Amino acid sequence: MTKNLQTEERSVRIINTPSDEVRKSFFYVQETGYIKLGDSKATQRENLNSFLIVFVLGGTGSLEYDGRHYNLREGQAFFIDCSKKHSYRSSKDNPWEILWVHFNGATSKEYFNVFYQKSAAVFVPENSFSMENILRNIIELNDAATANCAIRSSLLIVSLLTDILESTCISKEAVPETAKAVKRYLNSNFTDKITLEQLSAQFFMSKYHLEREFKKCCGITIFEYINTKRITLAKRLLRFTDKTIDEISAACGFSDQSYFNRQFKKAEGMTGTAFRKMWRN
């Protein structure tokens, strides 16, 4: 905990100006801090090249973002893309006490897109202690501004984003036994010719329901899963055997070498021959 956070001061705000190297290489902190608000004045912004995570330690407040209104209370958080019009304010009668970080860099946009496709801007962290601890560590680290500050800050931001995605984007529902059984079957038989009709009959489930339950379990479709298993086996055979491309194609369950070549290049960005040469060299 920083010296400022141990005192009775109302707030601490740390503003950073990262180097070009840091901007190109890492997630980086633009601004971070702690505040216990004493009024209900709104913060309104748009077109700000930044991403903002706020965790509410106490009090109540509200957020307007992407055409929606949210009320926030202790233990909740929000994650927004500040390029969009937004505003937030503390309540007058029960002021906010919050931790926050403005950050950018690396794949910030991609992380946010994954989050916002699955969640509303406001969420309840699965582990509120972890979120609070990471944010306090970010503040302490950037307050001290040591030589390794940029690298450690990037690591902490990744940890924070990982916690958020685990809280909001990973289904907590129990995986249906049928989906588990289908996955086990595919793991043992992915090199065979497999059709949805066959699986539907074998597991006594409609094709639509089968696809939906499997994707819920694995995050990808049945045929994406089969293709991934086949490509993984092909990579092993290319690296550790002298089988021809045609032999590998057949061994992995592809209908012909041409189709194998297309799927392999789509997955790896190069031909099987190029992959073999690169890894053997």
N, C-alpha and C positions, 0 to 999 in steps of 0.2 A: 504494500500500500504506500502511496506517495506521501511525502510530508504534508502536502496541501490537503489531502483527504483525511489526515489525522487531526487537522485543526478544525476550528469552528467556522472557517471561511465558507461563504455561500457557494463558491464555485472555483473550478480550475479549468482553464482552457489552454491547450497546447496546439500551436499552429506550426506545421512543417512545410519546408520548401525542399523537396527531394531533388537529387542530382539527376541529370539526364540518364546516367547509367542505371540508377535505381528505377526511374520511370520505365525504362525499357525492359528491365529484368524482373522486377518484383511487384507484388502487391505493396502498396505504400500508403501510409497514413497522411492524410491532408490536415485533419484536425481531430482532436479527441479531447474528452474531458468529462467532468462531473459537475452537476449543478443542482441546487435546490432552489427552485423558482419562488419568487415572492409576489409575482403578479401573473396576470392571465393574458399578457400581450402575445399576439400570434406572430409566428415566424412564417413568412410567405416567400416562396422562391420558385423559379423555373429556369430551364436552360443552364443548369449548373452541372458541370462535368464531374460528377461525384456520385458515390453510393453511400447511403446513410443507414446505420444500424443504431437503434435506440432501445435501451432496456430500462423499464420503469421500476425503480427501487421502492417508490412509495408515491402516494397521492393519485390523482386522476387527471386526465386530459383528453384531447381529441386530435384526430388526424383527418385531413381531407386529402385524398390521393386518387388519381385516375378515376374521378367521378364518383367516388364512394366516401362515405363518412364513417369513421370508426371512433368508438369510445375506448380509452385505454385506462387500465388500473394497474396496481402493483402486481408484479410477476409477469406482465405481458411485455411484448417487444414489437418493433416494426422494422422492416427492411424495405427501402425504397430506392428507386433510380431518380436522382435529383434533377435529371434533365426534364422530367415531366413536372407539370405544375402541381404544387403541393403546399399545404400549410398545416401547422400543428401548434397547439397551445395548451397550456396548463389551465386547470380549473381555478377559479378565484377562491373558492372556499376550501379546497383541499389540494394545494399546489404540488406539482410534480417534484420528485427527486429522481434524477435520471443519470445514466451513464451513456455515452455515445461515442461513435467513431465515424468520421467521414473518411472514405478511402477510395482508391482507384488502382489501376495498373493490372498487369498480367491478364487473367481471364475473368476479371470482375463482372463484366457484362454477361458473360456466358453463365457464371454462377447465378447471377440474378435472374436470368431468363429461365433457368431450370427451376429455381425457387418459385417464381411468379406464375409459371405454368401450372404448378401444383398447389399453390397456397395463396391466400389473401395476404395483403401487405402486413396485417397485424396477426400475430401468432403467440402461442404460449410455448416457451422453450421446454423441451423435454427435461433438461437439466438446468434449472435456473441458476444453481450455484456455479456450474461450469461457465455459463455465459457471463455472469457477474465477475468471476475470477479472471477470465480472459480479458475482459474490458479493463479491469483495474490494472492488470499486468501491462496492457498496451499503454495506458496512461503513465504508469511508473517508468516503463522503458523509455518512452519518448520524452518524459520529463528529465530523465538522467542523460539522454542523448549520448550514449556511449558509442564506441567505434563500431560495434556490431548491431547497432540499433535498427538499421534498415533490414538486415537479414532476419533478425529475431522478430521484428514487427510483421514481416511478410509471413513468417511461420505462424504467428499468433492469429493473423487474419484468416489464414487457411483453416486453422483449428476452429475459429469462430464460424466460418462458413460451413465447415463440415458438420458442426453441431446443429446449425440451423437446418441444413438439408436433411439430416437424420430426424430432426423434430417434425419436419413438415412434408417431406417428399417420399419417405419410405413407409409403405403400408404396414400398420401394426396388426392387421387382421391375420388370423391364423391361416396358414396355407392349406387349402383343401387337400385331403389325402389323395384324391384322384389326380390332381396336378402333380403331386410328388411322384405318384406311380408312373405317370406319363414321362416325367423327366428321367426317372430310373430306366424306363424302357428305351428312351432315346439314347441315353448314355451307352447302352449295350448294343444298340442296333442302328446307330446313325449312318452306317455305311450301306445299309440296305435301302431298297426303294420303299419309301414311306409316303402314304397319302393320308389326307384328312379323313377320307371315307373309311379307310382301314382303322385309323385310330378311334374314330367315332364309334365304329361297331365294336372294337375290342374293349373300349372302356365305357360302353353303354351311355354315351353322352352325345348330344347334338354337336355338329361341327362348330356352330356359333358359340355355344356354351364352353366347349373344349378350348377354343382359341382364347376366349375371354379369361377363363380361369388360369390357363397357362401363362398368359401375358401378365396377369396379376401376380403370379408366382415368380416369374423369371425376368419380367421387364421387357421382354422381346417376344416376337411371335414364334410359333413352333418351327417354321421353316428358317427363320433367322437363327434360331438355336441350332438346328441341324447343320446349317451352312457353317456356323462358327466352329462347331465340333469337327467338321470335315476339313476346313482350312487349317485348323490347329494340327490335325493329324498329318496333313500334307506338308506342313512346315517341318514337322519332325522327320518325315521320310526324306524330304529334300536335304536336310542337314546331315542325317546319320545313316543313309543308305545310298546305294548307287542305282536304285531303280530309275527307269526312264520316266519322263513326264507322263507318258501314256499309261504306264504301269501304276504310277502314283494316282493319277486321275481315277482309274478303275478301282484301286484299292480303297480310295476314300469315298466311293459311292457316287461319283459324278457320271452323268450319262455319256459324256464324250469329252475329249481333250479340249476342244474349242470352248465348251461351256466352263470347264475347269479353269482355263486360262482367263476367261472374262471375270469369273468370280474371285479368283486369286488376286488379279490386278486391282479389282475393286476394293478388296479387303486390305491389301498390303501396298498398293501404289506401284507395283512392279510385277514383272512376270515371275513364274516359278524358277525359271533358269537364272534370272538375275538375282533372285533371293538366294538360291543355292550358291552361286558364285560369291556373293557378298559375304555370307556367313562362313563359307569354307575358307575364304581368304583371311 
